[in-house]
Amino acid sequence: MDKSTEKMLYTEYGIQVRSLQQIPAGWSASAWKVHSDCGDYFLKVYDKHNPSTKNWVARIDSYMPVVLWLHEHTKLQKKMIAPVLARDKTFKKEDSSFLYMVFPFIEGSTICSEKLKLQQIREIAQILSELHFYGAEIPVSVNDLLETFDISFCSTLANRLGTIHTSIYLQKVLKPYITTLTQAAEVLQNLALLLQNTKMRYALCHTDIHGWNLIQSENLILIDWEGLKLAPVEADLFSFTETFFFGYAWEEFMTIYRTAHKDYQINTDIMHFYRLRRRLEDIHEFVESILFDNLTQVDMNRSLRYLKQECELLNAVL
């Protein structure tokens, strides 16, 4: 980050920067710890020219007002994070190249790939139980967040698979899985058509529950709400099924969850859809990043390793 970022933080937020420290982040944006005289902040920076982040940037105006409402009006206030508003009461700032959002800095440790402890399983179950009480009735527009069971990315992925010879990296990783990927896309398409014509309950869902979006502070905190949707609750619950992030925690999680949602019954078609779509979406995003993002060799190797892992796990979902 250069001096223009420090100037932006002072002009727009009144934050006098003492130092900026880059910290590990996810795929959608870079992250910085802002040290200032008035405390520490978390700065999230989206590169607007990066192809793999454009979809995330486009959704911010849709989901962030709902995040702010949840933070201000529900029991989730101390269990989630919402952006610091700028002087003009907006939740983002941008220039020709970047979009910026500032958050309170949470002192704690990201769960990452660590196994959840029993208390943490109970806390995330309570967080999702509370979140899933809310739906289209909240006094903030959720029209743009409605789940449509869109799988248009599959067409792009199919096109990439047809031209993997243009990348020696992709050819080496994907060639053994072409049949599996084709079959998975066909099953997903059939499920999408079925669910688009099925009536079901929709609730607010985070849709990206994993250890890199959970911080253990004084209590467990759920972060990174870019994927917020009005969707069937399986959009969150699939993370607790076998081969996914917290498959080992299903029984304990559901014991807590069902104390709040006593009538909940798993819809197997919906669960299968979300499990399968997540695998294919992750594969698609890795392929796009490998082809079009200007990755360092270290990042390239990491992406290829994760891509191969996702392809191997796809068999388990089918």
C-alpha positions in Angstrom: 0.0 0.0 0.0 1.3 3.5 -0.9 0.8 6.9 0.6 -2.4 7.4 -1.3 -4.0 4.7 0.8 -2.9 6.4 4.1 -4.3 9.6 2.7 -7.6 8.0 1.9 -7.9 6.5 5.4 -7.3 9.9 7.0 -9.5 11.9 4.6 -12.4 9.5 4.5 -12.3 7.8 7.9 -10.3 10.1 10.1 -7.7 7.4 10.7 -4.2 8.7 11.1 -2.0 5.8 10.0 1.1 4.9 11.9 1.9 1.8 9.9 0.3 -0.7 7.5 1.1 -4.4 7.8 -0.1 -6.9 5.2 -1.6 -10.1 6.7 -2.8 -13.4 5.1 -6.1 -13.2 3.4 -8.5 -15.2 1.2 -8.7 -15.2 -2.6 -11.1 -12.3 -3.1 -9.0 -9.5 -1.6 -5.8 -8.5 0.1 -5.8 -7.6 3.8 -3.9 -5.2 5.9 -3.6 -4.4 9.6 -3.8 -0.7 10.1 -2.0 0.7 13.2 -3.2 4.1 14.2 -3.3 6.4 17.3 -7.0 5.5 17.8 -6.5 1.7 17.6 -6.1 -1.0 15.1 -8.2 -1.6 12.0 -8.6 -4.3 9.3 -8.4 -3.0 5.8 -9.7 -5.1 2.9 -8.6 -4.2 -0.6 -10.2 -5.5 -3.7 -8.3 -5.1 -7.0 -11.0 -4.1 -9.5 -8.9 -5.2 -12.5 -8.4 -8.7 -11.2 -10.7 -11.0 -13.1 -11.3 -13.4 -10.2 -12.5 -10.6 -7.9 -14.9 -8.7 -10.2 -17.9 -10.8 -9.2 -17.2 -10.2 -5.5 -16.9 -6.4 -6.0 -20.2 -6.4 -8.0 -22.1 -7.9 -5.1 -21.0 -5.6 -2.3 -23.8 -3.1 -2.7 -26.3 -5.9 -2.5 -25.1 -7.8 0.6 -23.5 -5.2 2.8 -26.7 -3.3 3.8 -28.0 -6.7 5.0 -24.8 -7.3 7.0 -25.2 -3.9 8.7 -28.8 -4.6 9.6 -27.9 -8.0 11.0 -25.1 -6.5 13.1 -27.3 -3.7 14.4 -30.6 -5.5 15.0 -30.0 -9.2 15.9 -28.2 -11.3 18.5 -25.3 -11.7 16.0 -23.7 -8.3 16.9 -20.8 -9.8 18.9 -20.6 -12.9 16.6 -20.0 -11.2 13.3 -18.2 -8.2 11.9 -19.5 -5.2 10.0 -17.6 -2.4 8.3 -16.6 0.9 9.9 -18.6 3.6 8.2 -16.7 6.5 6.5 -17.3 10.1 7.4 -20.1 10.3 4.8 -21.8 7.1 6.4 -20.9 4.9 3.5 -19.4 1.4 4.0 -16.8 1.5 1.1 -14.5 3.7 -0.8 -13.0 3.2 -4.2 -10.7 4.7 -6.8 -10.1 3.6 -10.4 -8.1 0.6 -9.3 -9.2 -0.5 -5.9 -12.2 -0.8 -3.6 -11.5 -0.4 0.1 -13.5 -1.4 3.2 -12.4 -0.8 6.8 -13.4 -3.1 9.7 -12.6 -3.2 13.4 -9.5 -5.4 14.0 -10.4 -8.5 15.9 -7.7 -9.7 18.3 -7.8 -13.5 18.0 -6.7 -16.4 15.9 -8.2 -17.7 12.7 -9.3 -21.3 13.0 -7.9 -22.2 9.5 -7.6 -26.0 9.1 -7.7 -26.7 12.9 -10.4 -29.1 14.1 -13.2 -27.3 15.9 -13.4 -27.8 19.6 -16.7 -28.9 21.1 -17.5 -25.3 22.4 -16.7 -23.9 19.0 -19.1 -26.4 17.3 -21.8 -25.2 19.6 -21.1 -21.6 19.0 -21.2 -21.8 15.2 -24.4 -23.8 15.5 -25.9 -21.0 17.6 -24.7 -18.4 15.0 -26.3 -20.2 12.1 -29.4 -20.9 14.1 -29.9 -17.2 14.7 -29.0 -16.2 11.1 -31.5 -18.7 9.7 -34.4 -17.1 11.6 -34.3 -14.2 9.2 -35.5 -14.1 5.6 -37.2 -11.8 3.1 -39.3 -10.1 5.8 -36.4 -8.0 7.1 -36.7 -4.2 6.4 -33.7 -4.2 4.0 -33.9 -5.3 0.4 -32.8 -8.9 -0.3 -34.0 -9.1 -3.8 -30.6 -9.2 -5.3 -29.5 -12.0 -2.9 -32.2 -14.5 -3.8 -30.8 -17.9 -4.7 -31.5 -18.8 -8.3 -29.6 -22.1 -8.4 -27.5 -20.5 -11.1 -24.8 -22.8 -12.6 -23.8 -20.6 -15.6 -20.2 -21.0 -14.5 -20.3 -24.6 -15.7 -20.4 -23.4 -19.3 -17.3 -21.4 -18.8 -15.6 -24.3 -17.1 -16.6 -26.6 -19.9 -15.0 -24.2 -22.4 -11.8 -24.2 -20.3 -11.7 -28.0 -20.2 -11.9 -28.0 -24.0 -8.8 -25.9 -24.3 -6.6 -27.1 -21.3 -3.8 -27.8 -23.8 -3.1 -24.1 -23.8 -1.8 -24.4 -20.2 0.6 -27.2 -19.4 -0.2 -26.7 -15.8 -3.9 -27.3 -16.2 -3.4 -30.2 -18.7 -1.3 -32.1 -16.2 -3.8 -31.6 -13.3 -7.2 -31.9 -15.1 -6.7 -34.5 -17.8 -7.3 -37.5 -15.4 -10.6 -35.9 -14.2 -12.3 -34.8 -17.5 -14.9 -37.6 -17.4 -15.7 -36.9 -13.7 -16.0 -33.2 -14.3 -18.4 -33.7 -17.2 -20.6 -36.1 -15.3 -20.7 -33.8 -12.3 -21.8 -30.8 -14.4 -24.6 -32.9 -15.9 -25.9 -34.0 -12.5 -25.7 -30.4 -11.2 -27.6 -29.1 -14.2 -30.4 -31.6 -13.6 -30.6 -30.7 -9.9 -30.7 -27.0 -10.7 -33.7 -27.5 -13.0 -35.4 -29.5 -10.4 -34.9 -27.0 -7.6 -35.8 -24.0 -9.7 -39.3 -25.5 -9.9 -39.6 -26.6 -6.2 -41.2 -24.5 -3.4 -39.0 -24.3 -0.3 -38.2 -22.1 2.7 -35.5 -19.5 2.1 -33.4 -17.9 4.9 -30.4 -15.6 5.1 -27.3 -17.8 4.7 -23.6 -17.0 4.9 -22.8 -19.8 2.3 -19.1 -19.9 3.0 -18.6 -21.5 6.4 -15.1 -22.8 6.9 -12.1 -22.3 9.2 -10.6 -19.4 7.4 -13.8 -17.4 8.0 -13.9 -18.1 11.7 -11.9 -16.2 14.3 -11.6 -17.3 17.9 -11.6 -14.1 20.0 -13.4 -13.8 23.3 -16.1 -15.8 21.4 -16.3 -17.3 17.9 -16.7 -14.7 15.2 -18.0 -15.3 11.6 -16.3 -13.0 9.0 -16.3 -12.5 5.2 -20.0 -12.2 4.3 -19.4 -11.8 0.5 -21.5 -14.9 -0.2 -24.6 -13.8 1.8 -27.8 -15.1 0.1 -31.4 -15.7 0.7 -31.4 -19.4 0.2 -32.3 -22.9 1.6 -30.4 -23.4 4.8 -28.5 -26.3 3.2 -26.4 -23.6 1.6 -24.7 -23.3 5.0 -25.3 -26.8 6.4 -23.4 -28.6 3.7 -20.2 -27.4 5.3 -20.9 -29.9 8.1 -21.4 -32.9 5.9 -18.9 -35.6 5.1 -15.7 -34.6 3.0 -16.4 -30.9 3.6 -14.9 -28.5 6.2 -16.5 -29.8 9.4 -17.9 -33.2 8.4 -16.8 -34.6 11.8 -19.0 -32.1 13.7 -22.4 -32.9 12.1 -24.0 -34.7 15.0 -23.1 -32.2 17.7 -23.9 -29.3 15.3 -27.3 -30.6 14.5 -28.1 -31.3 18.2 -27.7 -27.5 18.9 -29.3 -26.4 15.6 -32.4 -28.4 16.1 -33.1 -26.9 19.5 -33.9 -23.7 17.6 -35.2 -25.2 14.4 -37.1 -28.2 15.7 -39.0 -28.9 12.5 -35.9 -28.9 10.2 -35.5 -31.9 8.0 -32.7 -32.3 5.4 -33.8 -32.0 1.8 -31.4 -34.4 0.2 -31.7 -32.9 -3.3 -30.9 -29.5 -2.1 -28.0 -30.8 0.0 -26.6 -32.7 -3.0 -26.9 -29.6 -5.1 -24.9 -27.4 -2.7 -22.2 -30.1 -2.1 -21.7 -30.6 -5.8 -21.9 -26.9 -6.8 -19.3 -25.9 -4.2 -16.8 -28.5 -5.5 -17.4 -27.4 -9.1 -17.4 -23.6 -8.2 -14.0 -24.0 -6.4 -12.6 -25.9 -9.4 -13.8 -23.2 -11.7 -12.3 -20.4 -9.7 -9.0 -22.1 -9.4 -8.9 -22.6 -13.2 -9.8 -19.0 -13.9 -7.2 -17.7 -11.5 -4.5 -20.0 -13.0 -5.3 -18.9 -16.5 -5.9 -15.2 -16.0 -4.5 -13.9 -12.7 -0.9 -12.8 -12.7 0.2 -15.4 -10.1 3.6 -15.8 -8.6 5.1 -19.2 -9.0 4.4 -19.8 -5.3 0.7 -18.9 -5.7 0.5 -20.9 -8.9 1.8 -24.0 -7.2 -0.6 -23.6 -4.3 -3.5 -23.1 -6.7 -2.6 -26.2 -8.7 -2.3 -28.2 -5.5 -5.7 -27.1 -4.3 -7.2 -27.7 -7.7 -6.0 -31.3 -7.8 -7.4 -31.8 -4.3 -10.8 -30.5 -5.3 -10.9 -32.8 -8.3 -10.2 -35.8 -6.1 -12.9 -34.8 -3.6 -15.4 -34.4 -6.4 -15.7 -38.2 -6.8 -16.9 -38.4 -3.2 -19.7 -35.9 -3.9 -20.9 -37.8 -7.0 
